[in-house]
Amino acid sequence: MMKSHVFLVIAILVFVALPVHAALPAGFKADPAYYPSSLNPNFLPNGTLVRTAKNTTVYFIKNGTRSMVLPRITELWLKEAHYFKPDLITVISDADMARYKQVASVNPAYIGKILQHPTGQQFYIDDKLRRRPMSAAVRRALKYPSRNIYATSAAHINEFSLGATITRTDVHPGGTVMYNGPYHGGTIWRIQENSKGQLTKRLYLQDYLYEAEYYPWSGQIMPVDTAELARYPRGAHIERYVDGWMVALNGKTYLVQGGKLRHIVSSELLSAMGYPTKYVLTVFPEFLKKYPIGTPVAAFKTIVTPSAKTIAPVTSVSTSPKYPELRPGAAALIPQINDLFLPIYDRDPSASENVFWMDYIYKGEVGTKEGLVAAMQRAKTTGVRPAITSRTATVSQDVLKSKWFPYLFYFVWHEEPTDAARAYWFGRIDAGHWTTIQGLGGTIRYLKDTSNQKYK
């Protein structure tokens, strides 16, 4: 339905070993970090949809619990899906199903659906998993498809926390999915309520991502005109799969978990987990390359592969090695340029705009998210990009000390200055030895190159 989009994201993995004396929890034959779930060696990863051979009721797995999904929801979703069919659901034994504690039937598969009480009262389930009372008249005015109404029990509806009644008909609540333009070839959007209660619009960069969030097509998605779409500020693009999906990249199979890709190190493990290999997603590798890599899945149940060492590495996203000369806060801004630009300009940055803002960060003009957002907002309001300070321009002593010295010292040494180093350089700035970025930075570099000293 859509063309793919490619955006700049930079990440690195930092490995930190756990203490070598750490004892393994009961039941585990390797570090729990190597299992799909660190809670129990027999648990499947969060986001897995399961059923048994004898009972077609589908459950959503999360942290060792199972939450029921109404049969009609999975039926309509997989009936209308282009890429997934009912054999997507992982079939497990009755004994394995019993391992998971059944909890309230409240899970992401309900987002954007309308549940109908036995009395006929309708409740919209928003993206905060709240039940929002809504009259039939409001539902019709908002043009939710009638197939998006699911009858259920009063007890089930009461499992959702109660939210505010939906009365507005000029905007849609969080969790609504809509398309703009032609049904085939238009753009797909999801309305999301942010932490401040503001409704934003987020663009799906490809329709596999849409289907992976349990949304049917004509049974749930609705058209939206440009006028309504313009009422929502822009949010970040949707370019990643939710937890529980399997993807393939460069010949390896990965589990999507916690925003990272975890390599499934053997076909034996994948088979034991019961995931249908036909649904290992290989499309749009440019999106998959943006994920950081997590700890591999090297053990499950009684299977422990040679890759499952006693101690597993812990992975995290850190500063890109491409910019070791930048302070961590500044380096971390570079992969965020597109996401920060979007809500301000309501569009993606052009190539030249992306290069400018990268240059603005790289040359030390800004080092915090707040500073970059403020600069973008001023540029949007005035229509003029901010200036980049000339390396030979005269700069006041206060600005040279507060802004440029920390930037230049880190640029040369890749570390923050000590108090002693700061005192030395501040003394020379106060004495008037330099009044330009070039003069101060050149001297810091010269001292390193000639004597490997941070100060005299």
C-alpha positions in Angstrom: 0.0 0.0 0.0 2.9 2.3 0.6 6.5 2.9 -0.5 9.2 2.4 2.1 11.1 5.3 3.6 14.7 5.3 4.8 15.9 7.4 7.6 19.2 7.9 9.4 19.6 6.0 12.7 23.0 5.3 14.3 23.6 2.9 17.2 26.3 0.8 18.8 26.3 -2.0 21.2 28.2 -1.8 24.4 28.9 -5.1 26.2 29.2 -5.2 30.0 29.8 -8.6 31.6 27.9 -9.7 34.6 29.8 -10.8 37.7 31.4 -14.1 37.1 30.2 -15.5 40.4 26.5 -14.9 39.6 24.5 -18.1 40.3 22.0 -19.3 37.8 18.3 -19.1 39.0 16.5 -22.4 39.6 15.5 -24.2 36.4 17.9 -22.3 34.1 20.8 -24.1 32.5 22.4 -20.9 31.2 22.3 -17.2 32.0 18.5 -16.2 31.8 19.5 -13.4 29.5 20.0 -16.0 26.7 16.3 -17.3 27.0 13.3 -15.8 25.2 12.1 -14.8 28.7 14.3 -14.3 31.7 11.5 -15.2 34.0 11.2 -18.9 33.2 13.2 -21.1 30.8 9.9 -22.4 29.4 8.3 -19.1 28.7 7.8 -17.7 25.2 8.7 -14.1 24.4 6.4 -11.2 25.1 4.0 -10.5 22.2 3.7 -14.2 21.2 0.1 -15.2 20.3 -0.7 -18.8 21.3 -3.4 -21.4 21.3 -3.7 -25.1 21.8 -4.5 -27.8 19.3 -7.9 -28.5 20.9 -8.9 -24.9 21.8 -8.7 -22.2 19.2 -8.9 -19.3 21.7 -5.9 -17.1 21.2 -3.9 -15.6 24.1 -1.4 -12.8 24.2 1.8 -13.6 26.2 3.4 -11.1 28.4 5.8 -11.6 31.3 4.7 -15.2 31.9 1.0 -14.4 31.7 -1.7 -15.0 29.1 -4.5 -12.6 28.2 -7.4 -13.7 26.1 -8.1 -12.1 22.7 -11.7 -12.2 21.6 -12.0 -14.8 18.8 -13.8 -12.4 16.5 -10.8 -10.0 16.7 -8.2 -12.5 15.6 -10.7 -14.0 13.0 -11.3 -10.6 11.3 -7.7 -9.5 11.6 -6.3 -12.6 9.9 -9.1 -12.8 7.4 -8.4 -9.3 6.1 -4.6 -9.4 6.5 -2.6 -9.5 3.2 0.5 -11.1 4.8 -0.6 -13.2 7.8 -3.2 -16.0 8.1 -4.5 -18.1 11.0 -1.5 -20.4 10.9 0.5 -17.5 12.2 -0.7 -18.3 15.8 1.8 -20.5 17.7 0.2 -23.8 18.8 1.4 -25.0 22.2 0.5 -28.0 24.4 -2.0 -27.9 27.1 0.8 -28.3 29.6 2.7 -25.4 28.2 -0.5 -23.3 28.2 -1.0 -24.1 31.9 2.4 -22.6 32.7 1.0 -19.1 32.0 -1.2 -17.4 34.6 -4.4 -16.2 33.0 -4.9 -12.5 33.6 -7.4 -9.8 32.5 -8.3 -9.9 28.8 -6.7 -6.5 28.3 -3.9 -6.4 25.7 -2.7 -4.5 22.6 -5.0 -6.5 20.3 -8.0 -4.5 21.6 -6.6 -1.1 20.7 -8.9 0.8 18.4 -11.7 -1.7 18.7 -15.2 -0.9 20.0 -16.5 -3.4 22.6 -20.3 -3.7 23.0 -21.9 -4.3 26.4 -24.9 -6.7 26.5 -27.1 -3.7 27.1 -25.9 -2.2 23.7 -23.6 0.4 25.3 -20.5 0.8 23.2 -16.9 1.4 24.5 -14.0 2.5 22.4 -10.6 1.0 23.6 -8.0 3.7 23.2 -4.2 3.4 23.0 -4.0 3.6 26.8 -6.2 0.5 27.0 -9.0 2.5 28.6 -12.7 1.8 27.9 -14.2 5.1 26.6 -18.0 5.3 26.5 -19.3 6.4 23.1 -22.8 6.7 21.8 -23.9 5.1 18.6 -24.4 8.6 17.1 -20.9 9.6 17.9 -19.5 6.4 16.4 -21.4 6.9 13.2 -20.3 10.6 13.0 -16.7 9.4 13.4 -17.3 6.8 10.7 -15.9 3.8 12.5 -16.8 0.7 10.5 -19.7 -1.4 11.9 -17.4 -4.5 11.7 -15.2 -2.8 14.3 -17.8 -3.5 17.0 -17.2 -6.6 19.1 -19.9 -8.0 21.5 -18.5 -9.1 24.8 -19.5 -9.6 28.4 -20.0 -6.9 31.0 -17.3 -8.5 33.1 -14.8 -8.3 30.2 -15.5 -4.7 29.6 -15.0 -3.9 33.2 -11.5 -5.3 33.1 -10.5 -2.2 31.2 -9.9 1.0 33.2 -12.6 3.7 32.6 -11.7 6.7 30.5 -13.5 9.9 29.5 -16.6 9.7 27.4 -15.9 10.4 23.7 -18.1 13.3 22.5 -16.0 15.1 19.9 -16.6 14.3 16.3 -14.0 16.5 14.7 -11.0 14.4 15.9 -10.5 10.7 16.6 -9.2 9.2 19.8 -5.8 7.6 20.3 -5.5 4.1 18.6 -7.6 5.1 15.6 -6.1 4.0 12.3 -6.9 5.8 9.0 -5.8 6.3 5.5 -5.4 9.5 3.5 -5.7 9.4 -0.3 -6.6 6.3 -2.4 -7.3 3.1 -0.5 -4.5 1.4 -2.5 -1.5 3.8 -2.7 -2.5 6.3 0.0 -0.8 6.9 3.4 -1.7 5.0 6.6 -1.8 6.9 9.9 -2.3 6.0 13.5 -3.6 8.6 16.0 -1.6 8.4 19.2 -2.2 10.2 22.5 1.1 11.3 24.0 2.1 11.6 27.6 0.7 15.1 27.8 -2.7 14.0 26.5 -2.2 15.5 23.1 -3.3 13.7 20.0 -0.7 13.2 17.3 -0.6 11.6 13.9 2.0 8.9 13.1 2.8 7.6 9.6 3.3 3.9 9.0 6.2 3.6 6.7 5.0 0.3 5.3 1.9 -1.8 5.6 3.6 -4.9 7.1 4.0 -2.7 10.3 0.3 -1.9 10.2 -0.8 -5.5 10.0 1.6 -6.6 12.7 -0.3 -4.4 15.2 -3.4 -6.6 14.9 -5.4 -4.1 12.8 -7.8 -5.5 10.2 -8.1 -3.5 6.9 -11.7 -2.6 5.9 -13.0 -3.9 9.2 -11.2 -1.1 11.1 -9.3 1.4 9.0 -11.2 4.4 7.8 -10.6 7.3 5.4 -9.5 10.7 6.7 -9.5 13.9 4.8 -6.6 16.3 4.6 -8.5 18.9 6.8 -8.8 16.5 9.8 -5.3 15.2 9.3 -4.0 18.7 9.6 -5.5 19.1 13.1 -3.0 16.6 14.5 0.6 17.6 15.2 3.1 15.2 13.6 4.6 12.4 15.7 7.5 10.1 14.9 7.1 7.6 12.1 6.1 4.1 12.8 9.0 2.0 11.4 9.5 -0.9 13.9 7.6 -4.0 14.7 6.1 -4.6 18.1 7.6 -7.2 20.4 7.1 -10.9 19.4 7.7 -10.8 15.7 10.5 -12.7 13.9 12.5 -11.1 11.2 15.4 -12.1 9.0 18.5 -10.0 8.1 21.7 -11.1 6.3 20.7 -14.7 6.5 20.0 -14.7 10.3 16.7 -14.9 12.1 16.0 -12.4 14.9 13.3 -12.0 17.6 12.1 -8.4 18.0 12.1 -7.8 21.7 12.4 -4.5 23.7 13.2 -2.5 20.6 16.2 -4.7 19.8 16.9 -7.7 17.5 17.9 -10.9 19.3 19.5 -13.5 17.1 17.9 -16.9 17.2 21.1 -18.9 17.0 19.8 -22.2 15.7 16.9 -23.6 13.7 16.3 -26.1 16.6 15.5 -23.2 18.9 13.1 -21.6 16.4 11.4 -24.9 15.9 11.1 -25.5 19.7 9.6 -22.0 20.1 6.9 -23.0 17.6 7.1 -19.9 15.4 6.0 -20.6 11.8 9.1 -20.0 9.6 6.9 -18.8 6.8 6.2 -15.7 8.8 9.8 -14.8 9.5 9.7 -11.3 7.9 12.4 -10.5 5.3 10.9 -7.4 3.7 12.3 -3.9 3.9 15.8 -4.7 5.4 16.5 -1.0 5.5 14.2 -0.8 8.5 15.7 -3.8 10.2 19.2 -2.4 10.0 18.2 0.4 12.3 17.6 -1.8 15.3 20.3 -2.3 17.9 21.3 -5.9 18.4 20.4 -7.5 21.8 21.6 -10.6 23.6 21.1 -13.6 21.3 18.4 -16.2 22.0 20.6 -19.3 22.6 18.5 -21.4 25.0 14.9 -22.5 25.5 13.4 -25.1 27.7 16.0 -27.9 27.8 17.9 -26.7 24.7 21.1 -25.0 25.5 23.3 -24.2 22.5 27.1 -23.6 22.6 26.4 -19.9 22.2 24.8 -19.8 25.7 27.8 -19.1 27.8 27.5 -19.0 31.5 27.5 -15.2 31.6 25.6 -13.3 29.0 26.6 -9.8 27.8 24.2 -7.0 28.5 23.6 -4.7 25.5 22.6 -1.1 25.3 22.5 1.7 22.8 25.3 4.3 23.3 27.1 6.9 21.4 28.0 6.1 17.8 31.6 5.3 17.2 31.3 7.5 14.1 31.4 10.6 16.3 33.7 9.8 19.2 34.8 13.5 19.1 31.4 14.7 20.2 30.1 14.7 23.7 27.6 11.9 24.2 24.6 14.2 24.5 25.4 15.8 21.1 26.3 12.5 19.4 22.9 11.0 20.6 21.1 13.9 18.9 22.2 13.0 15.3 19.9 9.9 15.0 17.0 11.9 16.4 17.1 14.7 13.8 14.3 13.3 11.6 12.0 12.5 14.6 12.5 16.0 16.1 12.1 17.7 12.8 8.8 15.9 11.9 6.4 17.4 14.6 7.8 20.9 14.0 7.6 21.0 10.2 4.9 18.3 9.7 7.1 16.7 7.1 10.4 14.9 6.7 13.6 17.0 6.3 15.1 17.3 2.9 18.6 16.0 2.3 20.0 19.5 2.6 18.1 20.2 5.8 19.3 16.9 7.3 22.9 17.8 6.5 22.5 21.3 7.9 21.2 20.1 11.3 23.8 17.5 11.5 26.4 20.2 10.8 24.8 22.4 13.5 25.2 19.7 16.1 28.7 18.6 14.9 30.1 22.1 15.0 29.1 22.6 18.6 26.1 24.9 18.3 23.8 22.7 20.3 24.3 19.7 22.6 20.9 19.0 24.1 17.6 17.9 22.7 15.9 20.9 24.2 18.4 23.2 22.5 18.0 21.5 19.1 14.2 21.6 19.3 14.3 25.3 20.2 16.6 26.1 17.3 14.3 24.1 14.9 11.2 25.9 16.2 12.8 29.3 15.7 13.9 28.4 12.2 10.3 27.2 11.4 8.8 30.4 12.8 11.2 32.8 11.1 11.9 30.9 8.0 15.7 31.4 8.6 18.2 28.8 9.6 20.4 29.7 12.6 23.9 30.8 11.9 26.9 28.6 12.6 29.6 30.5 14.5 32.7 31.3 12.4 35.8 29.6 13.7 37.6 33.0 13.4 34.9 35.2 14.9 35.6 37.0 18.1 33.8 35.4 21.0 33.3 36.7 24.5 35.3 35.2 27.4 32.2 33.9 29.1 30.9 32.2 26.0 34.3 30.8 25.1 34.5 29.2 28.6 30.9 28.0 29.0 30.1 26.8 25.5 33.2 26.4 23.4 35.8 25.1 25.8 33.9 21.9 26.8 33.1 21.2 23.2 36.7 21.8 22.0 38.3 19.9 24.8 36.1 16.8 24.3 36.6 17.1 20.5 40.3 16.7 21.0 40.5 14.4 24.0 37.2 12.4 23.8 36.7 13.0 27.5 35.5 15.7 29.8 38.1 18.1 31.3 39.1 17.7 34.9 38.8 20.6 37.3 42.5 21.2 37.0 42.4 21.3 33.2 39.4 23.6 33.3 41.2 25.9 35.8 44.3 26.1 33.5 42.4 26.9 30.3 39.9 29.3 31.9 42.9 31.2 33.4 44.4 31.6 29.9 41.1 32.6 28.4 40.7 35.2 31.2 44.2 36.5 30.4 43.0 37.2 26.8 45.2 34.6 25.1 42.4 33.7 22.7 39.2 35.3 21.5 38.3 32.8 18.8 37.2 29.2 18.6 40.0 28.5 16.2 42.6 29.9 18.5 41.5 28.0 21.6 40.8 24.7 19.8 44.1 24.9 17.9 46.1 25.3 21.1 44.3 22.4 22.8 45.2 20.3 19.8 48.7 21.5 19.6 49.4 20.7 23.2 48.1 17.2 22.7 50.0 16.6 19.5 53.4 17.9 20.8 53.4 16.8 24.5 50.2 14.7 25.0 49.3 17.0 27.8 45.8 18.2 28.7 47.2 21.3 30.4 50.5 22.6 31.7 
